[in-house]
Amino acid sequence: MFAPGAGFDYHCIPYRDTDLLGADMSHRDMNQATSCVHAGVRKDNTFNAVITPIYATSTFAFEAPGKTKGHDYSRTSNPTRSALEECLAALEGGARATATSTGMAAEATILHLLPPGSHVITGNDIYGGTYRLFSQILSQRALSFSFVNMRDLDEVRAAWTPETRAVWIETPSNPLLNLVDIAAVSQIAKEHGAWSIVDNTFLSPIFQQPFALGADVVVHSTTKYLNGHSDIVGGAVISKSEELGVEVAAMVNNLGTCCSPFDAWLVLRGIKTLPLRMKQHEANAMRLAEYLDAHPEVERVYYPGLPHHPQHELARRQMSGFGGMLSFDIKGGAPRAFEVIEKLKLFAFAESLGGVESLIEHPDTMSHASMTEEARRAGGISPSNVRISVGIEDVEDLVKDLEQAFGS
Ligand SMILES: *Cc1c(COP(=O)(O)O)cnc(C)c1O
């Protein structure tokens, strides 16, 4: 497989396999919900705090020349951030994770490991900010990108060049919930010695395990489900191999894209309830998808859990849950969409996703406005499209709110 650079001389603290509040139990022996509560949580030797403290410090004193307790400067590493990183690595089943200041910082960091001239193949319906980073920033510098319909494996193969060093997979996509076959695309990448990078933000490790499907790198916007409470922005890069994980940690140190201790602490707290939240997001999303599917004002619902979703079979195969995101096309286009959205009382009219509260937005003018109109249409995003991040409220209250907003 393609390996970046000549390798950095970079010190990463090793993950402990034991020392979980004194328990002699490796994270590898824990099931996921147990890892959510326990993985990475550091024993506080001073007061025996059960929860990882927030180490709000920029620097750490040396005990002697060359001798620290594992940390020397918080851009390089910080105990609170290390706790989160160990937890994320355990949840994704990767060797090493690095927590970043945002999801975009995670993306920029991993792409800095590609040599100049590298070509990356990705979808034509990826997250708007990712599209902007690729098409407007990185394309003007050292990298080039092909935006293709990744549901079609022939298109992926046809886009290949001798310089292709990575495929960038986002599945399910945003806002149309198209799926990419991670195993199939990762296999193509493997045959060419390229990386398979998966943005796993939409499902979280609870519902999708990219490494088990052949991916080499997983990125997250922890802003979304992992934190889950809409009160920070954050990101992460998780690597299947220890070597690449160390390169990523070194690049975060070089670029300064690290996550702050306080934000890391909030994400770590959020993760403790991740499995419970994901279950409720999914149950609520399914109920709303079925409600909207039967609604006379709705043209089409996009949700992988609906049997008529064109990739429902793939969803059942590659995901262990359908997630909490859905979108729909409303009859009457944008004017009617805004009329309904503005009448809603419980749903906040906002971008972002993955929090406990339900959000609704208009991709064409909001989350995906950074794409050109041509790119939006090519990706199938129309002015009639409305996206919902389904929260964990009582779903019948959500249905009632939609009913009154539609005016039926
Ligand atoms: C939000 C999001 C990002 C960007 O993350 P930030 O934390 O906002 O920087 C990347 N990918 C997906 C799928 C997202 O939803």
Ligand as a Chemical Component Dictionary entry (heavy atoms), coordinates in Angstrom:
data_LIG
# 
_chem_comp.id                   LIG 
_chem_comp.type                 NON-POLYMER 
_chem_comp.pdbx_formal_charge   0 
_chem_comp.three_letter_code    LIG 
# 
loop_
_chem_comp_atom.comp_id 
_chem_comp_atom.atom_id 
_chem_comp_atom.alt_atom_id 
_chem_comp_atom.type_symbol 
_chem_comp_atom.charge 
_chem_comp_atom.model_Cartn_x 
_chem_comp_atom.model_Cartn_y 
_chem_comp_atom.model_Cartn_z 
_chem_comp_atom.pdbx_ordinal 
LIG C1 C1 C 0 -20.178 18.191 9.219  1  
LIG C2 C2 C 0 -19.504 17.259 8.319  2  
LIG C3 C3 C 0 -18.153 17.422 7.984  3  
LIG C4 C4 C 0 -17.342 18.612 8.458  4  
LIG O1 O1 O 0 -17.195 18.629 9.841  5  
LIG P1 P1 P 0 -17.033 19.985 10.718 6  
LIG O2 O2 O 0 -16.951 19.453 12.098 7  
LIG O3 O3 O 0 -18.230 20.840 10.462 8  
LIG O4 O4 O 0 -15.777 20.631 10.268 9  
LIG C5 C5 C 0 -17.565 16.478 7.160  10 
LIG N1 N1 N 0 -18.262 15.432 6.676  11 
LIG C6 C6 C 0 -19.567 15.251 6.977  12 
LIG C7 C7 C 0 -20.275 14.072 6.428  13 
LIG C8 C8 C 0 -20.225 16.149 7.798  14 
LIG O5 O5 O 0 -21.530 15.967 8.076  15 
# 
loop_
_chem_comp_bond.comp_id 
_chem_comp_bond.atom_id_1 
_chem_comp_bond.atom_id_2 
_chem_comp_bond.value_order 
_chem_comp_bond.pdbx_ordinal 
LIG C1 C2 SING 1  
LIG C2 C3 SING 2  
LIG C2 C8 DOUB 3  
LIG C3 C4 SING 4  
LIG C3 C5 DOUB 5  
LIG C4 O1 SING 6  
LIG O1 P1 SING 7  
LIG P1 O2 DOUB 8  
LIG P1 O3 SING 9  
LIG P1 O4 SING 10 
LIG C5 N1 SING 11 
LIG N1 C6 DOUB 12 
LIG C6 C7 SING 13 
LIG C6 C8 SING 14 
LIG C8 O5 SING 15 
# 
